[in-house]
Amino acid sequence: MPLLKTVIIIAMLAAVLLVPSCCANIGAGIRTTMGDEVVLSGTCTSSPFVYIFLTGPNLPENGVTLQDVSKRADRGYFTKVSVDGDDRWNYRWHTGSINGRLDEGTYTIWVVDAPNDRSRLASADYKTISVTLGKPSITVDTPGGTGSMDLKSDPDGASVTVNGESRGKTPLRLGSLRPGTYMVAFSLPGYRTSSAQVTVQGGAVSEVTAKLGPETGSFFVNSTPAGARVLVDGAAAGFTPLILENITAGSHTITLEKDGYAAATRQVTPASGLRVPVDVALEPLPATTAPATTAPAPTRASGLLPALAGALLTVFIALACRNSRYR
């Protein structure tokens, strides 16, 4: 039976769960808080990709992607993750940046070696793990008046949520807050979401500046035949097969060149936390042959020259004979 292992790491809670290598469902689970980052990793020897989907409260029965609860697995949408050369895969799940709402409760993450939803798992190898999501807790101090938060981000314009509720964009000042601990998340398109626990004290201002790093992804560029030169946005990057890491958000132009083949160009956009495959079949150039050459046809001028030469010779001989007669 193909081997498929799954490792779940909850970075915020510093807890590690190792899933056994059998293919039965796993009953044990973990607890975390919305806004935490969950790192999924493991090994798969039966497929170059693993396909991940989520089921749980108020979600479609056959599952949805981890990034967007409106994209259903039974309609062909999965969180697709590449398996690298040593049969390992890795995915970072930002629970605070999901498109759509997840309610509190226990969810099941499914890791499958084929693009099969929950209703079509009989022919696939898969693993499951339960994850219980809860709201961030608030620790309330003894009453002493309200406090405030001064929230900034680099760059500006990040959307701010406090304990899961949208509060505006940075720079932002929030006042009349009861003392306690709040979960604050900053999100900006093209950048990784940043989360922080902020403690508010009565009569004080809590200042937070979030430095947002750009979202990056990776490409796996392959060609048929292999050994093609790879250019990314015009800059040489190596030869196929090639893995390109830390690709910034936005569309990129990938060009493949190889002697004897037509150059091929693709426009590719990275996906955060995913390795996007770029497979190109190069077209051979048509064989070239030298044009046939033919002897030039004789021209009228080339035929006239010998005739003129003969006539002049006849006149010369006649004059010579005439002169000899008069001597």
Secondary structure, DSSP 8 states (H G I E B T S, - for coil): ---EEEEEEETTTTEEEE--SSSS----EEEEETT-EEEEEEEESS-SEEEEEEE-TTS-TT-B-SSBTTSBGGGT--EEEE--TTSEEEEEEEGGG-BS---SEEEEEEEESSS--GGG-TTS-EEEEEEEEE------------EEEEEEEESS--EEEETTEEEEESSEEEEEE-SEEEEEEEE-TTB--EEEEEEE-TT-EEEEEEE--B-EEEEEEEEESS--EEEETTEEEEESSEEEEEEESS-EEEEEE-TTB--EEEEE---TT-EEEEEEE--B---------------HHHHHHHHHHHHHHHHHHHHHHHHHH--
